[in-house]
Amino acid sequence: LCTDLGVSRSSVREAVRTLVALDIVEVRHGHGMFVGQVSMRPMVESLIFKGLLNPGDDHRGLRDIVEVRITLDNALAEPVTHAWHNRHDPELNTLVDNIEHLASQGKLFTDQDRCFHTRLLQPLDNHLYLHLTEAFWAIHTLTVPLLDAPKLEDLTSTAKAHRAMLQAAYAGDTPAYRKAITDHYAPLLAVLT
């Protein structure tokens, strides 16, 4: 490889280390190099690290991430409402029921929230949407504990927004879905501003 590329061994080693760090290549000692999983992990770790290193910025990094999530959710509103129009999914219904129940008790619903958003995107024919949503969700859930605990009314409002998103998706109502997205993120944005 060094001869083919006309570079030194140390340059190849450094390049391989970089590719490994980016999840592009996986090195299996004694077996060689293989194509990695090309995950969003490096981006997630970088954004979390950046957010943790800048604690005095009034949570600007987290606010930026939430704004990107809102933009992505709004961009996907039409495909989501088209995919779910006139369909009903017992799993989504149960997730929203659980979210509402936990919110009414003042409990967080982190796992249910992740499952809800992941399930909504499953019918779409683009796996990058799902990977980006998962990446932003991971950043969000790892950095949100730095904030104060959410108030009961914020939990309840967010739970109602999940119900509204689901109903709008089933109805194929893109404007109502977008309004529910706004309502969904409003409590979090209020804390971050």
C-alpha positions in Angstrom: 0.0 0.0 0.0 2.9 2.4 0.9 4.5 1.7 -2.5 1.2 2.0 -4.4 0.4 5.3 -2.8 4.0 6.6 -2.6 3.8 7.4 1.1 5.6 6.3 4.3 4.3 3.6 6.6 3.7 6.2 9.3 1.4 8.2 6.9 -0.6 5.0 6.2 -0.8 4.2 10.0 -2.0 7.8 10.7 -4.6 7.6 7.9 -5.9 4.2 9.1 -6.2 5.6 12.7 -8.2 8.5 11.4 -10.5 6.2 9.3 -11.0 4.0 12.4 -11.9 7.0 14.5 -14.5 8.0 12.0 -15.9 4.4 11.9 -15.1 4.1 8.2 -12.6 1.3 8.7 -12.4 -1.4 11.3 -9.0 -3.0 12.1 -9.1 -6.7 13.3 -5.7 -7.5 14.6 -4.3 -10.6 12.9 -7.0 -10.4 10.1 -6.6 -7.0 8.4 -8.8 -4.0 7.7 -12.4 -4.1 6.9 -15.1 -1.6 6.0 -16.5 -0.2 9.2 -20.1 0.5 10.1 -19.9 4.2 9.0 -22.1 5.2 11.9 -23.0 8.6 13.3 -21.0 7.8 16.5 -18.1 10.1 15.8 -20.5 13.1 15.1 -22.5 12.3 18.2 -19.3 12.2 20.4 -17.9 15.3 18.8 -21.1 17.3 19.4 -21.5 16.1 23.0 -17.8 16.9 23.7 -18.3 20.4 22.2 -21.4 21.0 24.3 -19.7 19.8 27.5 -16.6 22.0 26.9 -18.7 25.1 26.4 -20.8 25.2 29.6 -20.9 29.0 29.8 -22.6 29.4 26.4 -26.1 29.2 27.8 -26.6 25.8 26.2 -26.1 27.2 22.7 -24.8 23.8 21.4 -27.9 22.0 22.6 -30.2 24.7 21.3 -28.5 24.4 17.9 -29.1 20.6 17.9 -32.7 21.0 18.9 -33.2 23.5 16.1 -31.7 21.1 13.6 -34.0 18.3 15.0 -37.0 20.7 14.5 -35.9 21.4 10.9 -35.5 17.8 10.1 -38.9 16.9 11.7 -40.5 19.6 9.7 -38.8 18.6 6.5 -40.1 15.0 7.0 -43.6 16.1 7.9 -45.1 15.5 4.5 -43.4 12.1 3.9 -44.4 11.0 7.4 -48.1 12.1 7.1 -48.2 10.5 3.6 -46.8 7.2 4.9 -49.1 7.0 7.9 -52.3 8.4 6.3 -55.2 6.0 7.0 -53.0 3.6 8.8 -53.1 2.7 12.5 -50.3 1.1 14.4 -50.9 -0.5 17.8 -47.2 0.0 18.8 -47.4 3.7 18.2 -50.7 3.9 20.0 -49.3 2.1 23.0 -46.2 4.3 23.0 -48.3 7.5 23.1 -50.5 6.0 25.9 -47.3 5.2 27.9 -45.9 8.7 27.3 -49.1 10.3 28.5 -49.2 8.0 31.6 -45.6 8.7 32.6 -46.0 12.4 32.0 -49.1 12.5 34.2 -47.0 11.1 37.0 -44.2 13.6 36.4 -41.9 10.9 35.1 -39.6 11.1 32.1 -40.4 9.1 29.1 -37.0 9.0 27.3 -37.2 5.4 26.0 -40.8 5.8 24.8 -39.9 9.1 23.1 -37.0 7.5 21.2 -39.2 4.5 20.1 -42.0 6.8 19.0 -39.8 9.0 16.8 -38.0 5.9 15.4 -41.2 4.1 14.6 -42.7 7.2 12.9 -39.8 7.2 10.4 -39.7 3.4 9.7 -42.0 3.5 6.7 -39.9 6.1 4.9 -37.7 4.9 2.2 -34.5 6.7 3.4 -32.5 5.2 6.2 -30.3 8.3 6.6 -33.4 10.1 8.1 -33.5 7.4 10.8 -29.8 7.5 11.4 -29.8 11.3 11.7 -32.8 11.3 14.0 -31.1 8.6 16.2 -27.9 10.6 16.3 -29.6 13.9 17.3 -31.7 12.0 19.8 -28.6 10.5 21.4 -26.9 13.9 21.7 -30.1 15.3 23.1 -30.6 12.6 25.8 -26.9 12.7 26.8 -26.8 16.5 27.3 -30.4 17.2 28.6 -29.5 15.9 32.1 -27.3 19.0 32.4 -30.5 21.1 32.4 -33.0 21.4 35.3 -35.6 18.6 35.6 -38.6 19.3 33.5 -41.7 20.7 35.1 -44.9 18.6 35.2 -46.7 21.0 32.8 -43.8 20.7 30.3 -44.0 16.9 30.4 -47.7 17.0 30.0 -47.5 19.4 27.1 -44.9 17.3 25.3 -46.9 14.2 25.8 -50.0 15.9 24.3 -47.8 16.9 21.4 -46.9 13.3 20.7 -50.6 12.4 20.6 -51.2 15.3 18.2 -48.4 14.2 16.0 -49.7 10.7 15.8 -53.3 11.8 15.1 -52.1 14.2 12.4 -50.0 11.5 10.8 -52.9 9.1 10.8 -55.1 11.8 9.3 -52.5 12.7 6.7 -52.7 16.3 8.0 -49.3 17.9 7.3 -50.0 21.4 8.8 -51.4 19.8 12.0 -48.3 17.6 12.2 -46.0 20.6 11.9 -48.0 22.4 14.6 -47.6 19.4 16.8 -43.8 19.5 16.1 -43.7 23.1 17.3 -45.7 22.2 20.4 -43.4 19.2 21.0 -40.2 21.2 21.2 -41.7 24.4 22.8 -41.0 23.4 26.4 -37.4 22.4 25.7 -36.7 25.6 23.7 -38.1 27.7 26.5 -35.6 26.1 28.9 -32.7 26.6 26.5 -33.5 30.3 25.8 
